[in-house]
Amino acid sequence: METLSLNSAVLDKTRELCSLILKSGDYTENVSKIETFFADEEAQKEYRSFASLGEELHQKQHAGTITPEDIESYEASLVKLKENPITAGFMEAESTLNGIVQQVSKQVGKALELGRIPEPEDLQDSGCCSSGGCGCD
């Protein structure tokens, strides 16, 4: 696999973009929420418990044994988790930071695909899968 030269202009601009992201309010605000979460043992315990419940439901779904009660229990656990401002903040921060990564990746990927800077309409999801090739285009 061929990579860019360490002195390439593309990598220089990538570093510049990374610097802008790291200095942005979106980044610093969300990192603060994540740090608050990791400083709270009880919030982490609640989150791990919820994640385990999600894994159990996923396994039950694949086995065909999931019940309406299982789904209700999961939804009730999610509501409870979001009532805690620390876990809610963590979940929101994770979502926001993942969204930034996806947005940047989508811009770069689309530019490489089109051979030009994508227009806003080029970046709109078609409603099925954003990468195409799934048979629903």
NUPADO-246994 format. One record per residue (C-alpha): chain; residue in one letter; x negated, y, z. Coordinates in steps of 0.25 Angstrom, whole numbers, always signed. Layout:
REM NUPADO-246994
<r nutor="A" guti="A" x="X" y="Y" z="Z"/>
...
//
This chain:
REM NUPADO-246994
<r nutor="A" guti="M" x="+0" y="+0" z="+0"/>
<r nutor="A" guti="E" x="-6" y="+13" z="-4"/>
<r nutor="A" guti="T" x="-4" y="+25" z="+5"/>
<r nutor="A" guti="L" x="-7" y="+40" z="+5"/>
<r nutor="A" guti="S" x="-21" y="+45" z="+7"/>
<r nutor="A" guti="L" x="-23" y="+51" z="+21"/>
<r nutor="A" guti="N" x="-26" y="+64" z="+14"/>
<r nutor="A" guti="S" x="-14" y="+65" z="+5"/>
<r nutor="A" guti="A" x="-5" y="+77" z="+4"/>
<r nutor="A" guti="V" x="+7" y="+68" z="+7"/>
<r nutor="A" guti="L" x="+2" y="+63" z="+20"/>
<r nutor="A" guti="D" x="-1" y="+78" z="+23"/>
<r nutor="A" guti="K" x="+13" y="+82" z="+21"/>
<r nutor="A" guti="T" x="+18" y="+69" z="+28"/>
<r nutor="A" guti="R" x="+10" y="+74" z="+40"/>
<r nutor="A" guti="E" x="+15" y="+88" z="+39"/>
<r nutor="A" guti="L" x="+30" y="+82" z="+39"/>
<r nutor="A" guti="C" x="+27" y="+74" z="+51"/>
<r nutor="A" guti="S" x="+21" y="+86" z="+58"/>
<r nutor="A" guti="L" x="+34" y="+94" z="+55"/>
<r nutor="A" guti="I" x="+43" y="+82" z="+60"/>
<r nutor="A" guti="L" x="+35" y="+81" z="+73"/>
<r nutor="A" guti="K" x="+36" y="+96" z="+75"/>
<r nutor="A" guti="S" x="+51" y="+96" z="+72"/>
<r nutor="A" guti="G" x="+62" y="+98" z="+83"/>
<r nutor="A" guti="D" x="+69" y="+85" z="+78"/>
<r nutor="A" guti="Y" x="+56" y="+77" z="+81"/>
<r nutor="A" guti="T" x="+53" y="+83" z="+95"/>
<r nutor="A" guti="E" x="+67" y="+83" z="+100"/>
<r nutor="A" guti="N" x="+69" y="+69" z="+96"/>
<r nutor="A" guti="V" x="+55" y="+64" z="+102"/>
<r nutor="A" guti="S" x="+59" y="+71" z="+115"/>
<r nutor="A" guti="K" x="+72" y="+63" z="+115"/>
<r nutor="A" guti="I" x="+64" y="+50" z="+113"/>
<r nutor="A" guti="E" x="+54" y="+53" z="+123"/>
<r nutor="A" guti="T" x="+65" y="+56" z="+133"/>
<r nutor="A" guti="F" x="+71" y="+42" z="+130"/>
<r nutor="A" guti="F" x="+58" y="+35" z="+132"/>
<r nutor="A" guti="A" x="+56" y="+42" z="+145"/>
<r nutor="A" guti="D" x="+69" y="+36" z="+150"/>
<r nutor="A" guti="E" x="+69" y="+21" z="+154"/>
<r nutor="A" guti="E" x="+84" y="+20" z="+156"/>
<r nutor="A" guti="A" x="+87" y="+26" z="+142"/>
<r nutor="A" guti="Q" x="+77" y="+16" z="+136"/>
<r nutor="A" guti="K" x="+83" y="+4" z="+143"/>
<r nutor="A" guti="E" x="+97" y="+9" z="+138"/>
<r nutor="A" guti="Y" x="+92" y="+10" z="+124"/>
<r nutor="A" guti="R" x="+85" y="-3" z="+124"/>
<r nutor="A" guti="S" x="+98" y="-10" z="+129"/>
<r nutor="A" guti="F" x="+106" y="-4" z="+118"/>
<r nutor="A" guti="A" x="+96" y="-8" z="+108"/>
<r nutor="A" guti="S" x="+97" y="-22" z="+113"/>
<r nutor="A" guti="L" x="+112" y="-22" z="+112"/>
<r nutor="A" guti="G" x="+111" y="-17" z="+98"/>
<r nutor="A" guti="E" x="+101" y="-29" z="+94"/>
<r nutor="A" guti="E" x="+111" y="-39" z="+101"/>
<r nutor="A" guti="L" x="+123" y="-33" z="+93"/>
<r nutor="A" guti="H" x="+114" y="-34" z="+80"/>
<r nutor="A" guti="Q" x="+111" y="-48" z="+83"/>
<r nutor="A" guti="K" x="+126" y="-51" z="+86"/>
<r nutor="A" guti="Q" x="+130" y="-44" z="+73"/>
<r nutor="A" guti="H" x="+121" y="-53" z="+65"/>
<r nutor="A" guti="A" x="+126" y="-65" z="+72"/>
<r nutor="A" guti="G" x="+140" y="-61" z="+69"/>
<r nutor="A" guti="T" x="+143" y="-61" z="+84"/>
<r nutor="A" guti="I" x="+145" y="-46" z="+87"/>
<r nutor="A" guti="T" x="+158" y="-42" z="+93"/>
<r nutor="A" guti="P" x="+166" y="-29" z="+94"/>
<r nutor="A" guti="E" x="+162" y="-29" z="+109"/>
<r nutor="A" guti="D" x="+147" y="-30" z="+106"/>
<r nutor="A" guti="I" x="+149" y="-18" z="+97"/>
<r nutor="A" guti="E" x="+157" y="-10" z="+107"/>
<r nutor="A" guti="S" x="+146" y="-13" z="+118"/>
<r nutor="A" guti="Y" x="+136" y="-8" z="+108"/>
<r nutor="A" guti="E" x="+143" y="+5" z="+105"/>
<r nutor="A" guti="A" x="+146" y="+7" z="+120"/>
<r nutor="A" guti="S" x="+131" y="+5" z="+123"/>
<r nutor="A" guti="L" x="+128" y="+15" z="+112"/>
<r nutor="A" guti="V" x="+137" y="+25" z="+118"/>
<r nutor="A" guti="K" x="+131" y="+23" z="+132"/>
<r nutor="A" guti="L" x="+117" y="+25" z="+126"/>
<r nutor="A" guti="K" x="+121" y="+38" z="+119"/>
<r nutor="A" guti="E" x="+126" y="+43" z="+132"/>
<r nutor="A" guti="N" x="+112" y="+44" z="+138"/>
<r nutor="A" guti="P" x="+106" y="+56" z="+132"/>
<r nutor="A" guti="I" x="+92" y="+50" z="+132"/>
<r nutor="A" guti="T" x="+95" y="+38" z="+124"/>
<r nutor="A" guti="A" x="+105" y="+46" z="+115"/>
<r nutor="A" guti="G" x="+93" y="+56" z="+113"/>
<r nutor="A" guti="F" x="+84" y="+45" z="+110"/>
<r nutor="A" guti="M" x="+93" y="+38" z="+99"/>
<r nutor="A" guti="E" x="+96" y="+52" z="+93"/>
<r nutor="A" guti="A" x="+81" y="+55" z="+92"/>
<r nutor="A" guti="E" x="+78" y="+41" z="+86"/>
<r nutor="A" guti="S" x="+88" y="+44" z="+76"/>
<r nutor="A" guti="T" x="+83" y="+58" z="+73"/>
<r nutor="A" guti="L" x="+69" y="+54" z="+71"/>
<r nutor="A" guti="N" x="+73" y="+42" z="+63"/>
<r nutor="A" guti="G" x="+81" y="+51" z="+54"/>
<r nutor="A" guti="I" x="+69" y="+60" z="+52"/>
<r nutor="A" guti="V" x="+61" y="+48" z="+47"/>
<r nutor="A" guti="Q" x="+72" y="+44" z="+38"/>
<r nutor="A" guti="Q" x="+74" y="+57" z="+32"/>
<r nutor="A" guti="V" x="+59" y="+60" z="+29"/>
<r nutor="A" guti="S" x="+57" y="+46" z="+24"/>
<r nutor="A" guti="K" x="+70" y="+47" z="+15"/>
<r nutor="A" guti="Q" x="+64" y="+60" z="+9"/>
<r nutor="A" guti="V" x="+51" y="+54" z="+6"/>
<r nutor="A" guti="G" x="+57" y="+41" z="+0"/>
<r nutor="A" guti="K" x="+67" y="+49" z="-8"/>
<r nutor="A" guti="A" x="+56" y="+58" z="-14"/>
<r nutor="A" guti="L" x="+47" y="+46" z="-18"/>
<r nutor="A" guti="E" x="+59" y="+39" z="-24"/>
<r nutor="A" guti="L" x="+64" y="+51" z="-32"/>
<r nutor="A" guti="G" x="+50" y="+57" z="-35"/>
<r nutor="A" guti="R" x="+55" y="+71" z="-30"/>
<r nutor="A" guti="I" x="+59" y="+78" z="-18"/>
<r nutor="A" guti="P" x="+73" y="+72" z="-14"/>
<r nutor="A" guti="E" x="+85" y="+81" z="-14"/>
<r nutor="A" guti="P" x="+95" y="+80" z="-3"/>
<r nutor="A" guti="E" x="+105" y="+72" z="-11"/>
<r nutor="A" guti="D" x="+94" y="+62" z="-14"/>
<r nutor="A" guti="L" x="+93" y="+59" z="+0"/>
<r nutor="A" guti="Q" x="+107" y="+57" z="+3"/>
<r nutor="A" guti="D" x="+111" y="+43" z="+7"/>
<r nutor="A" guti="S" x="+119" y="+35" z="-4"/>
<r nutor="A" guti="G" x="+127" y="+29" z="+8"/>
<r nutor="A" guti="C" x="+121" y="+15" z="+8"/>
<r nutor="A" guti="C" x="+106" y="+15" z="+10"/>
<r nutor="A" guti="S" x="+97" y="+26" z="+8"/>
<r nutor="A" guti="S" x="+86" y="+18" z="+1"/>
<r nutor="A" guti="G" x="+94" y="+12" z="-10"/>
<r nutor="A" guti="G" x="+92" y="-2" z="-15"/>
<r nutor="A" guti="C" x="+103" y="-7" z="-6"/>
<r nutor="A" guti="G" x="+113" y="-10" z="-18"/>
<r nutor="A" guti="C" x="+122" y="+1" z="-13"/>
<r nutor="A" guti="D" x="+117" y="+13" z="-22"/>
//
